[in-house]
Amino acid sequence: LVEEIKINIPKELNFEEEANNGDKCRKLLKRFGESVVIPEIVRDLSSKRVLTMSFEPGCLISDNETIREQGVSTKDVARLLTA
């Protein structure tokens, strides 16, 4: 476990790597269209130590109460994620 942490913590703290992961995630989730929004990375304002992204209104995927308040079925969300 310690060796894994030694390898992964520097990666997690390198926001350029996190920006690349965000881009990969956006490409993978593109098939959902407008149903899933991933913030855009602002590369000109980002670095290894700072990650700047667009603001996207919404809620966390785990916030069932807010999802229901928006009139969205949590079952539909689950179906979308497992499709």
N, C-alpha and C positions, 0 to 999 in steps of 0.2 A: 504494500500500500504506500509506503514512504517513497519508494522508487517511482511509482505512478504519479504521486503528487509532485515530486521533483521535476518530472517531465511535463506535466500538464499545467501547473500553476503559472509558469512563465508564459505559456501559450494563452492562457485565460487572461492574463494581465497585459498582453500585447493587443491593443485595440485595433491595430492594422489587421491582425489575424481575425479578430472578431468581426471587423467590417467585411472581410472576405467571406466569413461564415454567413453573415447576413445576406450577402449577395447570392450565395449558394442556396440559402433557405428561400429567398424570393423566387429564384428560378424553379426550385422544386415545387413551390406552392402556387405558381402561376396558373396551373391547371384549374384552380378553384375560382378564377376570375376575381370579381370584386367582393366575393364572400369572405376572403381572407386578405388582410392588408399587412404588409411588412414595411416598416418605415424605410425610407430611402436614406442611404449613407451620404453625408455631405463630405466628400473626400477632401475638398479644399480647406475644411475646418477641422479635420481629423488628423491624428498622429498615433504613434505607439502608445501615448499616454492619455489621449483625448479621443472620444468617439462622439461625433455629432451626427444626429439623425433628424429626419423630418418628424414633426409632431403629427400623430394620427389619433383622432378621437376614437374612443371605443373602450373596451374593457379587456381584461385578461381572459383567456380561454377557460380559466378555472373559476371565474366569477359568475356562478350560476344565477345568483339573485339578480344581478344587473342584466344578464342575458335575457332572463324571463321578463324583466321590466321593459326591455326593448321590444317585447313581443315576439321574441325568437324562441323556438322550441329547443330545449337542450338535447332532445333526441335527434333533431335535425342537425345540430352541431356535431353530435357524436357520429352520425351517419356520414357527414361531410368529411370528418377527420379520418374515418376508417375506409373511405372509398378508394 
